[in-house]
Amino acid sequence: MDAEVLFVCAGLFLISILYSSVGHGGASGYLALLSITTYAEMQSAWLKQHVWVLNLIVAGLAFFHYSKAGHHLLSKSLPFILASIPFAFIGGFMRVDGTVYDTLLSITLLYAAFRLLAVKDQKDITVELEPSRNQAYAFGAGIGFFSGIIGVGGGIFLSPLLLLKNWATPKTAAATSSLFIWVNSASGLLGATASNQLVLELQTLLPFITAVLFGGIIGSRYGSLYAKQITIRNLLVAVLFLASIKLISNLIF
């Protein structure tokens, strides 16, 4: 295993700890990390699909632990998920490469960084209101579609929405987002398969899967019971900013 693979695996491990602790799969972080390595030269379809596989593992672990801890409400997550599935499939089906993909990914990474900076401590948010079905369907469809195009599970968009609208407590939002991410990642992979874009490389995936598996177990277990990782969060924000700046500089120069 060469030095770059070890570096990527170490980064994936840390990112999966952080993201799984708040119910996320980690796609935006994985994309940020890969974008500052030689893997950035791969096609967008390759990047999206490998990240979706990692998402399935980490988000699945997060949902298991948050659900087991009693934080999941099916009535809360179901409308968002039902609306997102077909649109994530469509987004995964679409072919988006080159400048358009780099631009969208840059915006996504910057958004993720700013949202992470804006996250409040869990004790600061306790109000929980109910969204209307129409609101849940509309937001679920929009997030699903955009997630399918970019190659993320949508948690970086859904969690802040649920918290800013007071539609969920932080741990309920984490449980809802983890299931949402898992479903959308699976739907995106199905869309890629249907459009004959499936390019998964098992040999490449195995070390990555091992890294996020251990990270996901640690992070999701810690987050569902205790939660709070400011130091790692700040390191991840730095990675997201560096990756987005790198992509933007490539677009400009």
N, C-alpha and C positions, 0 to 999 in steps of 0.2 A: 504494500500500500504506500503510494508516494506521499510527499509532504503536503501537497495541495488537498488530496483526499482526506488526510488526517485533519487539516485545518477546517475543511468544510464540515466534516463529521463533528468536530468539537463545537463549531458554530451552530450546527443543527441541534446538537444536544442542549446547548444553552437556550437557544430560541424556543425549542419545544418545551422546556421547563417553564419559561416565562409565559408563553401563550397558553399552554394547557392549564396554567394556574388560574387563568381568567376565562376558561372555557373555549379557547380558540384553537384552531388547528395549526396556525403558524405560517400559512402560505405567504403572506406579504413579507414576513421575515426571511423565509427561505429564498424567495425571489430576490430580496435585497442582498442576501449573502452570495447567492450564485452570480448575481450581476457584477460582483467585484472579483470574480475568478474567471478562469478560461471557459467555464460552462456558459458564460454570457454569450459566447459565440454560437451557441446552439439555437435552433429555430424556436420561435415562440411556442409552437405546438409541443415540442420536446419539453420545454421548461414547464409549461402549464400541466402537462400530464404527470410528470414526475412529482411535482409539488402536490397535485391532487391526491396521489397515492399516499404521500406523507401525511396529508390532511386527514385522510380516512383513518389512519392509525391514531394520530394524536387527538383528533376530535372525538373519535370513538372512545378512547380512554377517558377523556374529559367528561363526556356525557355519562359514562358508566359511573364515575366517582361522584359527580354532582347529583345524578339521579339517585344513586344509592344513599346519598346524604339527605335526600328528601327535598331537593331544590327545584325539581322539574315539574312544571304544570303543563300537561298536554294541551289543555284548552288555550294556553298562552302561545304555544309554539305552532300548533297545527295550522292556523290560517296563513301565517307567514310561509310555512313550508309548502303547503298545497299550491300557493301561488308561485313560488319560486321554482319548483321542479321543472315545468315545461320551459320556462324562460332561461334557466341555467343550461338546459339541454340545447336550446337554440343558440345561446352564447357560445357553448362548447363546440357546436356544429360549425359556426362561422369561422372563416379563415382570416385572421388578423395578424399581419406581420409588419416588419420594418418600422418606419417612422411612426405610424399610427399606434402600433403596439408599444413602442418605447415611450411615446408621449403619455399614453394611458397608464402605463406602469409607473412612470415618474410621478404622475399626479396621485396615483394610489399610494405609493410609498410615502410621499409627503403628507398625504392625508392621515395615514396610519401613524406617522411620527407625531403630528400635531395632536391627534386624538389621544395618544399615549401620554403626552405631556399634560393634557387637560383632564386626565382621569382623576377623580376624587377618591379619597379613602372610602371604603365601603360603609363605615359608620356614619358618613355624612349624608347618605341617601337611603331613606326608609319608606318614602311614599310610593304606593303602587296603585296606579289607575288602570283602567281597561281600555284598549284601543277599540274603535269600531271595526267591524268586519271589513268594511270597504277600505279603511286605512291600512289594516293589516295586509289585505290582498294587494293593494297598490304598492306598498313599500316592499312586500315580499317579492312581487314580480320584478320590480325595478332592480332590487339588489341581486336577485337571482340572475337576471340577464347580464348585468355589468360584471358580476362575479364569473360567469361563464366565459365572457370575452377575455377578461384579465387573467384568469387562472387562479382565483382565490375562492375561499368558501363563503365569504360574505360576512364573517364575524366582525371584521373591523368596521363595517358599516352598520350592522344590526345592533351590536352591543351599545355603541354610543347613542343610537336612536332610542333604544328602549330606556336608557338611563336619562337622557335629556328630556324625553316626553313623560318621564315618571311612570312608564308602563311596566316596570319591573324593578325589583331590588337587584343589586349587583349579582348576587348568587343565582337568582332566578334568571337573570339575563345571561349569565354564563351557561346555565343548563340549556336554555333555549337556543343560544348561539351555537353551542357544540353540536346539537342535533341538526340545526339548520345547515351548518358547515358540512357535516357528514353527508347529508342528503344532496346538497348542491355539488359537492365534489364528485360524488357518484354519478350524478346526472350529467355533469360536465364531461366525465370520462365516457359515458354512454354516447353523448353527442359527438365527441371526437371519434369514437369507434364507428358510429353511423356515417360519418363523413370521410371514412378511410384515412384518418389522420393519426391513428394510434401508433406511437413509436416508442413504447416503453422498453428500456434496457434493464433486464433483471440484474446483470452483473454490476451495473452502476447503482441500482436501487438498493441492493442488499446492505452495504455498509451504511447508507443513508437511513434505511429503515431501522437498523440496529440502534443507531444514534438517537433517533426520535422516539423509539419505543421506550428506552430507558428514561429519556428526558420527559416523555409524556406521562409515564407512571409516577415519577417524582413530582412533577409540577401539578398534575391534576389532583393527586392525592393531597398535596400540601394546600393547594388553592381551595379545594372543596371543604377543607377543615379549618384552615387558618387564613391564608391569602395575604399577600403583600410582599412585593419584591422590587423595591424602588431602585436598588443598585443595578440589577440586571435590566430593568426597564430603561434606565438612562443609557446603559450601554447599547441596548437595542435601538433606541432613538438615534444614537450617533451612527449606527450602521445604516439605518433607514435614510438618514440625511446624506451620508456619504454615497450610498448607492444611487439615490435620486439625483444628486449633483453630478455623479459620473454619467448617468444616462442623459441628463440635460446637456452636459458639455459635449457629449457625442452628437446630440441632435444639432447643436449650434455650430460646432467645429467640424 
